[in-house]
Amino acid sequence: MVSSIRKHFERVSAAQAAADAGEAPMQGAEYELKMAQYFEDYRRLKSIQSVERKIEVKREILPNYAEYVAGVLETGQGAQDEVIMRVMLWRIDVGDIAGALDIARYAIKHKLDPGEEFQRSTAAILVEESSDQALALADDDDSLLDALREIDTLTQGADMHDPIRAKLHKALGNGHRARGELPEAIAKYQRARELNERVGVKKDIERLERELKNAPPATEPETDSATTAEPQPSTSQAPDATG
């Protein structure tokens, strides 16, 4: 019970702080507490050399920020917030692209900066890091396709290096291919190659074009002649119902 009360209080406090901040940088007691927690977690992660172990730790600590993030997104008006921006990146790192998108929609709408240590915009980070996650999936895994399509739409007008955008189109092509949508996959691969000739989709395009060329033509479903034939009058006498 205490835990649920604390979570509710944390969410409400974050929502109030975000509303009070308006478009100015976040401040207040709840934000300071979260920043202190973030610095502690950040130092812990920096001390770990194994990428695999870092991901395990991020999965462990992310729930501690859930209520704070929900509160900020509920009432926030675009205040710069280092905590939610870092949580967005951590969610991408653990493969929670849908969770990252919750923050990315808000961050891109309000043009939030990811932080001084990053050389890329929020949109570029979202595109590249999410694409890297998708490109690491098995060939038959289309689980991130819908999220990638939203990311493509969400970042449509954002300026970023062409190779980053090319990664996204390659990942989209992989998703469509896994879903059996070959024409869509080819179109995405071709766009990826237009943006970056070295993106590595030439053989994918050639293979899918061969598959389409050799695919059997679609046939109309056969109709059952027995069900479509006109009923014929009976030539035999009906049995006597009385026996």
C-alpha positions in Angstrom: 0.0 0.0 0.0 2.8 2.4 0.9 4.4 1.7 -2.4 1.3 2.4 -4.4 0.7 5.7 -2.4 4.3 6.7 -3.1 3.9 6.0 -6.8 0.7 8.1 -6.9 2.4 10.9 -5.0 5.4 10.8 -7.4 3.3 11.0 -10.5 1.1 13.9 -9.1 4.2 15.8 -8.0 5.9 15.4 -11.3 2.8 16.5 -13.1 2.5 19.6 -10.9 6.2 20.4 -11.4 5.9 20.1 -15.2 2.8 22.3 -15.2 4.5 24.9 -13.0 7.6 25.0 -15.2 5.7 25.7 -18.4 8.4 26.0 -21.1 11.2 26.9 -18.7 13.7 24.2 -17.6 12.3 21.8 -15.0 12.9 22.6 -11.3 11.4 21.9 -7.9 11.8 19.3 -5.2 10.5 16.3 -7.2 12.8 17.1 -10.2 15.8 17.5 -7.9 15.1 14.1 -6.3 14.8 12.5 -9.7 18.0 14.2 -10.9 19.8 12.9 -7.8 18.6 9.4 -8.5 19.5 9.7 -12.2 23.1 10.8 -11.4 23.5 7.8 -9.0 22.2 5.4 -11.7 24.3 7.1 -14.4 27.5 6.7 -12.3 26.6 3.0 -11.7 26.2 2.4 -15.4 29.4 4.2 -16.3 31.3 1.9 -13.9 30.1 -1.2 -15.9 32.1 -2.2 -18.9 29.9 -5.0 -20.3 27.2 -3.8 -22.7 25.1 -6.8 -21.8 25.3 -6.0 -18.1 24.5 -2.3 -18.7 21.3 -3.4 -20.5 20.3 -5.6 -17.5 20.8 -2.7 -15.1 18.8 -0.4 -17.3 15.9 -2.8 -17.3 16.3 -3.0 -13.5 16.2 0.8 -12.9 13.8 2.0 -15.5 10.6 1.2 -13.5 11.9 3.7 -10.9 11.3 6.5 -13.4 7.9 5.3 -14.8 5.6 7.5 -12.5 7.8 10.6 -12.9 7.8 10.3 -16.7 4.0 9.7 -16.8 3.4 12.8 -14.7 5.6 15.0 -16.9 4.0 13.7 -20.1 0.5 14.3 -18.6 0.8 18.0 -18.0 4.2 19.1 -19.4 4.4 22.1 -21.8 7.9 21.6 -23.1 10.2 22.3 -20.2 13.7 21.0 -20.8 14.1 17.8 -18.7 17.3 15.8 -18.6 15.6 13.0 -16.8 13.0 12.1 -19.3 15.4 12.5 -22.2 17.8 10.0 -20.6 14.9 7.6 -19.9 13.9 7.7 -23.6 17.4 6.6 -24.5 17.5 3.9 -21.9 14.2 2.6 -23.1 15.6 2.3 -26.6 18.7 0.6 -25.3 16.6 -2.2 -23.7 14.5 -2.6 -26.8 11.4 -0.8 -25.4 10.8 1.2 -28.6 7.1 1.7 -27.8 8.0 3.1 -24.4 10.6 5.4 -25.9 8.0 6.7 -28.4 5.8 7.8 -25.5 8.6 10.3 -24.6 9.7 11.0 -28.2 6.3 12.3 -29.3 6.5 14.9 -26.5 10.2 15.7 -27.0 9.9 16.2 -30.7 6.7 18.2 -30.4 8.4 20.6 -27.9 11.9 20.5 -29.6 13.6 19.2 -26.5 17.4 18.9 -26.6 18.9 15.4 -25.7 21.8 17.0 -23.8 25.2 18.5 -24.3 27.1 15.2 -24.6 25.1 14.2 -27.7 26.1 15.4 -31.2 22.8 14.4 -32.7 19.3 15.8 -32.4 16.5 14.1 -30.6 15.0 12.9 -33.9 18.3 11.6 -35.2 18.9 9.7 -32.0 15.5 8.2 -32.1 15.8 7.2 -35.7 19.3 5.7 -35.5 19.1 3.9 -32.2 15.7 2.4 -33.0 16.9 1.3 -36.4 19.9 -0.3 -34.9 17.6 -2.3 -32.6 15.4 -3.4 -35.5 18.4 -4.3 -37.7 19.6 -6.7 -35.0 16.3 -8.7 -35.1 16.0 -12.1 -36.8 15.0 -12.0 -40.5 11.5 -13.2 -39.8 10.8 -10.7 -36.9 8.5 -7.8 -37.8 7.8 -6.8 -34.2 9.2 -3.3 -34.6 7.7 -2.5 -38.0 4.7 -0.5 -36.8 6.9 1.5 -34.3 9.4 2.2 -37.1 6.6 3.4 -39.4 5.5 5.9 -36.7 9.1 7.0 -36.1 9.4 7.7 -39.9 6.2 9.8 -39.8 7.1 11.5 -36.6 10.6 12.6 -37.8 9.6 13.3 -41.4 10.6 17.0 -41.4 13.6 16.6 -39.1 17.1 17.3 -40.5 19.6 14.5 -40.1 22.5 12.9 -42.0 21.3 10.8 -44.9 23.0 7.6 -43.7 20.9 7.7 -40.5 17.7 8.0 -42.5 19.0 5.2 -44.7 19.2 2.9 -41.7 15.6 3.5 -41.0 14.5 2.7 -44.5 16.6 -0.5 -44.4 15.0 -1.5 -41.1 11.5 -0.8 -42.6 12.4 -2.9 -45.6 13.4 -5.8 -43.3 10.1 -5.4 -41.4 8.0 -5.5 -44.6 10.0 -8.4 -45.9 9.4 -10.4 -42.7 5.7 -9.6 -43.0 5.6 -10.9 -46.6 5.0 -7.4 -48.1 7.6 -7.7 -50.8 6.7 -4.6 -53.0 6.8 -2.4 -49.9 10.1 -3.9 -48.8 11.7 -3.3 -52.2 10.5 0.3 -52.2 12.1 0.9 -48.7 15.3 -0.8 -49.7 15.5 1.4 -52.8 15.0 4.5 -50.8 17.7 3.4 -48.4 20.1 3.0 -51.2 19.2 6.4 -52.6 20.2 7.9 -49.3 23.3 5.8 -48.8 24.8 3.5 -51.5 26.7 1.6 -48.9 23.8 0.8 -46.7 23.9 -2.9 -47.8 20.6 -3.6 -49.5 21.6 -4.3 -53.1 21.4 -8.1 -52.7 18.1 -7.8 -50.8 16.5 -5.9 -53.7 17.8 -8.4 -56.3 16.5 -11.4 -54.3 13.1 -9.9 -53.6 12.7 -8.8 -57.3 13.4 -12.4 -58.3 10.9 -13.7 -55.8 8.2 -11.4 -57.2 9.1 -12.3 -60.8 8.9 -16.1 -60.1 5.8 -15.9 -57.9 2.8 -17.8 -59.3 0.0 -15.5 -60.6 -2.9 -15.0 -58.3 -5.8 -17.3 -59.2 -9.5 -16.7 -58.8 -11.0 -19.0 -56.1 -12.8 -22.0 -57.7 -16.6 -22.2 -57.3 -18.3 -25.4 -56.2 -20.4 -26.5 -59.2 -22.6 -28.5 -56.9 -23.6 -25.4 -55.0 -24.1 -23.2 -58.0 -26.1 -25.6 -60.2 -29.8 -24.9 -60.6 -32.0 -27.2 -58.5 -33.5 -30.0 -60.6 -37.1 -31.2 -60.1 -37.3 -34.6 -58.5 -38.3 -37.5 -60.8 -39.1 -40.0 -58.1 -42.3 -40.1 -55.9 -41.9 -38.7 -52.4 -42.1 -41.3 -49.7 -45.4 -41.7 -47.9 -45.1 -39.9 -44.6 -47.5 -42.3 -42.9 -45.2 -45.3 -43.7 
